[in-house]
Amino acid sequence: MRIRTAEQGDLAALLDIYNYEVLHGVATLDLAPRTLEQWQVWFDGHNVDNHPLYVAEAGGRVAGYASLSPYREKEAYRSTVELSIYIHPDFRRQGIAGALMGFLLDEARRDGRTHTVVSVITTGNEASCRLHERFGFTFCGRIPEVGMKFGRYLDIDNYSLRV
């Protein structure tokens, strides 16, 4: 496995990974798959400022990705970012999420422009919660029934880490 900065040529693979979760999972509460044009806008917002986007390659394929995105659009939040990690279903349970998270957090520390990393995890995603706790994230609270997907209300758990 190799972790590297995402490139334009990765766009379709990243979109496929994300849209799989839109259609089959609750890691995102988006309800409709994103288009390539929408995903391009998202992609263009990364690898600038303190918002990197990295991919993990395995067997010549994009196995997953990790990004830091703006937490909120207000200027005072500039040093706070939101972490996202998505792994292709064929590559889950192989340590890729942990490798991506470790790499991303190391880069955030090295860069020095990020003070706090937050993650919003749909309640019940125990693997993601354990991963965050392993890297020192603190559980900051649950917000009940904030999203409706697949016919049921879902809670979200908030985690944070000062880097």
C-alpha positions in Angstrom: 0.0 0.0 0.0 1.1 3.5 -0.8 -0.3 6.8 0.5 0.0 9.9 -1.7 -1.6 13.2 -2.5 -4.8 12.8 -4.5 -4.5 13.7 -8.2 -7.1 14.7 -10.8 -6.9 11.2 -12.3 -8.2 9.8 -9.0 -11.4 11.8 -9.2 -13.7 9.0 -10.6 -12.4 6.4 -8.1 -12.9 8.8 -5.2 -16.5 9.5 -6.4 -17.2 5.8 -6.7 -16.1 5.1 -3.1 -18.2 8.0 -1.8 -21.3 7.2 -3.8 -21.2 3.6 -2.6 -21.6 5.0 0.9 -24.4 7.3 -0.2 -26.3 4.4 -1.7 -25.5 1.6 0.8 -24.2 3.1 4.1 -24.7 5.7 6.7 -21.1 7.0 6.9 -22.5 10.0 5.0 -26.0 11.3 5.3 -26.1 12.4 1.7 -29.2 10.8 0.1 -28.4 11.3 -3.6 -25.2 10.2 -5.3 -22.9 13.1 -6.2 -22.2 13.9 -9.9 -18.7 14.2 -11.3 -19.2 18.0 -11.6 -20.2 18.3 -7.9 -17.3 16.1 -6.9 -14.9 18.2 -8.9 -15.9 21.3 -6.8 -15.2 19.2 -3.7 -11.9 18.0 -5.0 -10.8 21.5 -6.0 -11.3 22.7 -2.4 -8.5 20.3 -1.2 -4.8 20.3 -1.3 -4.9 24.0 -0.6 -4.5 25.7 2.7 -4.8 23.2 5.5 -7.2 20.9 3.6 -5.2 18.0 2.2 -6.6 15.0 0.4 -4.7 11.7 0.3 -5.4 8.4 -1.3 -4.2 4.9 -0.4 -3.3 2.8 -3.4 -3.3 -1.0 -3.1 -2.9 -3.4 -5.9 -2.9 -0.6 -8.4 -6.3 0.7 -7.3 -7.5 3.5 -5.1 -8.4 1.7 -1.9 -9.5 4.7 0.1 -9.0 8.3 0.8 -8.7 10.7 3.7 -9.3 14.5 3.8 -9.3 17.5 6.0 -12.1 19.9 5.0 -13.2 23.3 6.4 -15.2 22.8 9.6 -17.3 25.9 9.0 -17.1 28.8 6.6 -16.6 31.4 9.3 -13.0 32.9 9.5 -12.6 32.1 13.2 -12.7 28.4 12.4 -9.8 28.5 9.9 -7.6 26.3 12.1 -10.3 23.7 12.7 -10.9 21.1 10.1 -13.2 18.1 9.7 -11.7 14.7 9.0 -13.2 12.2 6.5 -12.0 8.7 5.7 -13.7 6.4 3.2 -12.5 3.0 2.2 -13.6 1.0 -0.8 -15.6 -2.1 0.3 -13.0 -4.5 -1.2 -10.3 -3.1 1.0 -12.0 -2.8 4.4 -10.5 -4.5 7.5 -7.0 -4.3 6.1 -5.6 -1.5 8.2 -5.9 1.1 5.4 -8.1 3.5 7.4 -5.6 3.5 10.3 -2.7 4.1 7.9 -4.5 7.0 6.3 -5.5 8.5 9.6 -2.0 8.3 11.0 -0.5 9.8 7.8 -3.1 12.6 7.7 -2.7 13.6 11.3 1.1 13.5 11.0 0.9 15.8 8.0 -1.5 18.2 9.9 0.9 18.4 12.8 3.9 19.0 10.4 2.0 21.7 8.5 1.2 23.6 11.7 -1.9 25.5 10.4 -4.4 23.1 12.1 -5.2 23.3 15.8 -8.3 21.1 16.1 -9.5 18.1 14.0 -13.2 17.2 14.4 -15.0 14.1 13.1 -18.8 13.6 12.9 -19.6 9.9 13.0 -23.0 8.4 12.5 -23.8 6.6 15.8 -23.4 2.8 15.5 -20.2 3.0 13.4 -18.2 1.3 16.2 -15.1 0.7 14.0 -14.8 4.4 13.2 -15.3 5.3 16.8 -12.6 2.8 17.9 -10.2 4.1 15.2 -10.7 7.7 16.4 -10.2 6.8 20.0 -7.0 4.9 19.1 -5.6 8.1 17.7 -6.5 10.1 20.8 -9.7 11.7 19.7 -12.1 12.6 22.5 -15.9 11.9 22.3 -17.5 15.3 22.7 -21.2 14.4 22.6 -24.1 12.9 20.7 -26.8 14.8 18.8 -29.9 12.5 18.6 -32.0 12.0 15.5 -30.4 14.7 13.3 -30.6 12.8 10.0 -33.1 10.5 8.3 -31.8 7.8 6.0 -33.1 4.5 4.9 -36.4 5.2 6.7 -34.9 5.8 10.2 -33.6 8.7 12.2 -29.9 8.6 12.9 -27.8 10.2 15.7 -24.3 11.6 15.2 -21.3 11.4 17.6 -18.8 14.2 17.6 -15.1 13.7 18.2 -12.2 16.1 18.4 -8.4 16.1 18.6 -6.0 19.0 19.2 -3.0 18.5 17.0 
